[in-house]
Amino acid sequence: MSSDHPVDPSNAARSANWDGDGGVFWAAHADRFDEGVAAYREPFLAAAAIADGATVLDVGCGNGRVTIEAARRAGSGSALGVDLSSEMLGVARRRAEIERVPNPTFLLADAQLHPFPAESFDLVVSRHGTMFFGDPVAAFRNLARALRPGGCLVLLTCQRWEHNEWLRAFRTASTQAAVCPSRRRPRRVLSR
C-alpha cells in the first residue's frame, strides 16, 4: 500500500479505504467483479468509440479491465488508468502483462487534483469510478482541463438508489445475512 500521492481532502477517507482493506478485497475478487458488470462492457466501449491512435484516460480504473480494452482499441495510441488503490493497480499491471497489451499504463493518483497535462487526452472514460468523487465539481473541472478540444467523456454509473434493482437486492441480501444468523451452528472440531 502506498499513500505518497496527493489526495484531495474530500477524498481522504475513500483513498484510505481503496488503498487499504477495500482495495485488497476488490483486487482479490477482480474477476468476479468484472463478471458482474460484463454485460455492460461492450455497450460502454461502443459508446466510447475508441479510434486507433487515441489517447484515453480511464478514471477509477480499478483492476484495469477497461483500461486494457481501451488500450487494445487505441492500437497505436495509449490508455492511462488512474486509481486510488495500489493493490488493484498491481492486478491491472499483471493483467496487461499476461494479456500482452503493451500500451496501457497505470498510475496511483487522485483524479480530482492530479496534474494531468492540459489537453492531453482524446477521451476520458470511467466504469463506476466517477461515482466516488468527494468533490465532483473539482474532479470534472480537472478532467475537462485534461481533455483536448472536442474530446469526449463517457461514463458508466449506477442509477439512483430507488431505480437500481441490483444494488437494492444486494443491500437486502447482505442486511438479511447480518440479522438472520444461521440456524445451524458450525461444529467445533477438536484435534487429538
C-alpha atoms as one frame of an Amber mdcrd trajectory, in Angstrom:
protein
   0.000   0.000   0.000   1.175   3.481  -0.759  -0.041   6.889   0.277   2.702
   9.002  -1.285   0.384  10.625  -3.839  -1.542  13.842  -3.168  -5.193  13.284
  -2.247  -7.969  15.861  -2.222  -9.161  16.253   1.414 -12.709  15.372   0.302
 -11.322  12.009  -0.872  -9.119  11.238   2.137 -11.381   8.588   3.688 -12.066
   6.971   0.297  -8.378   6.940  -0.514  -7.536   5.290   2.808 -10.147   2.595
   2.140  -9.280   1.984  -1.513  -5.569   1.915  -0.779  -6.226  -0.278   2.245
  -8.576  -3.130   3.057 -11.196  -2.123   0.468  -8.688  -2.250  -2.374  -7.256
  -5.541  -1.143 -10.760  -7.049  -1.174 -11.589  -5.767  -4.684  -8.210  -6.927
  -6.006  -8.701 -10.403  -4.537 -12.082 -10.688  -6.290 -11.195  -8.847  -9.517
 -12.519 -11.465 -11.928 -15.780 -11.845 -10.052 -16.434  -8.101 -10.007 -15.639
  -7.844 -13.724 -18.074 -10.693 -14.435 -20.748  -8.809 -12.515 -20.685  -5.924
 -14.996 -19.575  -7.833 -18.105 -22.879  -7.259 -19.877 -22.189  -3.513 -19.885
 -18.625  -3.684 -21.227 -19.366  -3.784 -24.970 -22.109  -1.109 -24.949 -19.863
   1.102 -22.795 -16.848   0.671 -25.071 -19.015   1.102 -28.169 -20.235   4.434
 -26.758 -16.599   5.431 -26.225 -15.830   4.714 -29.909 -12.087   4.465 -29.273
 -10.204   5.044 -32.506  -6.730   3.839 -33.446  -4.206   6.367 -32.176  -6.448
   7.729 -29.413  -5.122   8.735 -26.022  -7.535   7.527 -23.343  -7.741   8.315
 -19.627  -9.605   5.740 -17.506 -10.664   7.254 -14.169 -11.048   4.879 -11.237
  -9.654   2.071 -13.374  -9.594  -0.435 -10.528  -8.244  -3.774 -11.699  -7.677
  -2.439 -15.213 -10.162  -4.333 -17.373 -11.470  -1.206 -19.144  -8.015   0.392
 -19.442  -6.609  -2.729 -21.088  -9.504  -2.968 -23.533  -9.246   0.770 -24.288
  -5.522   0.326 -24.986  -6.270  -2.562 -27.360  -8.774  -0.463 -29.258  -6.459
   2.572 -29.282  -3.875   0.446 -31.145  -1.051   2.886 -31.870  -2.408   5.195
 -29.158  -2.405   4.618 -25.422  -4.534   4.342 -22.303  -3.726   5.613 -18.827
  -5.635   4.099 -15.913  -5.666   6.012 -12.621  -6.968   4.762  -9.310  -6.639
   5.268  -5.551  -5.763   1.594  -4.930  -2.185   0.416  -5.303  -3.360  -3.182
  -4.818  -5.827  -3.009  -7.712  -3.293  -1.225  -9.893  -0.964  -4.170  -9.280
  -3.675  -6.508 -10.612  -4.138  -4.209 -13.629  -0.420  -4.236 -14.461  -0.239
  -8.028 -14.158  -3.298  -8.441 -16.384  -1.817  -6.191 -19.091   1.442  -8.138
 -18.971  -0.272 -11.546 -19.080  -2.518 -10.419 -21.941   0.482  -8.874 -23.756
  -1.131  -5.485 -24.197   1.828  -3.074 -24.337   0.183   0.356 -24.394  -1.702
   0.784 -21.110  -0.047   2.453 -18.135  -1.357   2.673 -14.603  -0.887   5.416
 -12.031  -1.789   5.762  -8.358  -3.486   9.162  -8.441  -6.496  11.138  -7.267
  -8.188  12.305 -10.474  -9.698  15.256  -8.620  -6.370  17.012  -8.368  -3.726
  15.080 -10.297  -1.886  17.472 -12.635  -2.654  15.723 -15.914  -1.031  17.532
 -18.814  -3.517  20.041 -20.241  -5.401  18.979 -23.357  -3.591  15.634 -23.485
  -6.449  13.106 -23.820  -8.874  12.478 -26.663 -11.209  10.596 -24.385 -11.904
  10.192 -20.666 -13.789   7.041 -19.640 -14.871   5.697 -16.290 -16.692   2.498
 -15.377 -18.166   3.387 -11.986 -15.125   5.426 -10.849 -16.595   8.925 -11.004
 -19.421   7.998  -8.635 -16.948   8.178  -5.761 -15.639  11.722  -6.208 -15.674
  13.647  -2.943 -15.807  16.933  -4.885 -17.366  16.224  -8.293 -17.086  19.850
  -9.457 -13.318  19.947  -8.847 -12.885  16.497 -10.363 -14.783  17.182 -13.571
 -13.088  20.565 -13.915  -9.718  18.786 -13.709 -10.783  16.158 -16.245 -12.124
  18.836 -18.616  -8.745  20.575 -18.453  -7.044  17.284 -19.398  -9.306  16.738
 -22.444  -8.340  18.041 -25.850 -10.797  20.410 -27.517 -13.547  18.245 -28.965
 -12.645  15.409 -26.592 -15.285  13.159 -25.118 -16.277  11.941 -21.650 -18.015
   8.533 -21.415 -19.242   7.293 -18.035 -20.894   4.136 -16.785 -22.584   4.827
 -13.453 -25.250   3.214 -11.324 -28.748   4.616 -11.375 -30.158   6.423  -8.378
 -30.835   4.084  -5.454 -34.601   3.874  -5.990 -34.092   2.803  -9.634 -31.205
   0.419  -9.063 -32.622  -3.055  -8.564 -29.187  -4.706  -8.372 -27.899  -2.512
  -5.530 -31.170  -2.780  -3.608 -31.147  -6.592  -3.901 -27.514  -6.748  -2.810
 -28.183  -4.476   0.174 -31.246  -6.520   1.179 -29.340  -9.800   0.934 -26.362
  -8.519   2.899 -28.619  -6.978   5.570 -30.616 -10.195   5.938 -27.441 -12.216
   6.253 -26.285  -9.931   9.043 -29.523 -10.071  11.046 -30.543 -13.674  10.393
 -27.856 -15.901  11.835 -27.648 -19.415  10.521 -29.864 -21.902  12.316 -27.077
 -24.437  12.106 -24.121 -23.665  14.262 -20.736 -24.769  12.977 -19.411 -27.735
  14.886 -16.238 -27.356  16.742 -13.556 -29.730  15.556 -11.221 -30.959  18.235
  -7.859 -32.330  17.373  -6.192 -35.017  19.464
